[in-house]
Amino acid sequence: MADALKDALKHAAQIVETTIEAAVRPVETVVPDAMMYAVRGGKALRGFLVLEGARLHGVEERIAAPIAGAIEAMHAYSLIHDDLPCMDDDDVRRGKPTVHRKWDAATAVLTGDALQALAFELIMSADIKPEAKVVLAHMLAIDAGERGMVGGQAADIAAETADAPLTLREIESLQAKKTGALIEWACAAGPRIAGADEMPMRHYGQALGRAFQIADDILDVTGDANTVGKAVCKDDAAGKATFVSLLGLDGAKRRAVELVDEACDALDVYKEAADTLKAAARFVVNRSR
């Protein structure tokens, strides 16, 4: 990873953690501790996308920080719930025990619920125009709900007991909701705050989200659990259709590269100011976790 991108991701993670920690109120339960536990240790890619998109459109970092925190809070909630025994039943996330393993299932459910609520609190507390808050909150509700991430997860669960494996088109539709929706939201947030044209960043986000999921499927086949930070080879063991099972390993890698090129092309309007975002797209398909 290039030093500039590495530093930008590290900085974004620090901004996100600081922002969320400042918003989490200490109470006499384990939920606040579990919230911060779930937020720490990730790549903060979605928060980084918010901050970079904001920078491209002249939005100060302090203004964009709550929005970056919001998308990472929403993402952390989704991971906590995805890891539950009734969902993907994972014991490890980001190289450490999942929330329901460190505490219990009830704590995991409540912690996820609290992070989801916090996402909207952070948006509404941001120092941005009221109409921008409304658009961001409305679109996050859509992209995180049945028409987005939740709908994609439901389709993924249903596919496990379906009579036939999903087709490539069906997988693309599922993943556009489950993974792609929040990535696209993060990419569009900067121009939405600025009241600027969001289409270049949305196109970038759409291609990036698809490339990200293909890279995840590849890691599930080729990755090492200790490096990836979670269980691998689960899709194959479950007999699930993936980009790798349908396109082959080499075919999936080629498609991911094509999508990265598509994502980078969408940013040409920003010229060299978008170099870090282009590097992030290349990182997505070359990452080891």
Secondary structure, DSSP 8 states (H G I E B T S, - for coil): --HHHHHHHHHHHHHHHHHHHHH----SSSHHHHHHHHHTTS--HHHHHHHHHHHHTT--HHHHHHHHHHHHHHHHHHHHHHTSTTTT--SEETTEE-HHHHS-HHHHHHHHHHHHHHHHHHHHHSSS-HHHHHHHHHHHHHHHSTTTHHHHHHHHHHHTT-SS---HHHHHHHHIIIIIHHHHHHHHHHHHHHT---HHHHHHHHHHHHHHHHHHHHHHHH--HHHHSS--SHHHHHT---HHHHH-HHHHHHHHHHHHHHHHHHTGGGGGGGHHHHHHHHHHHH---
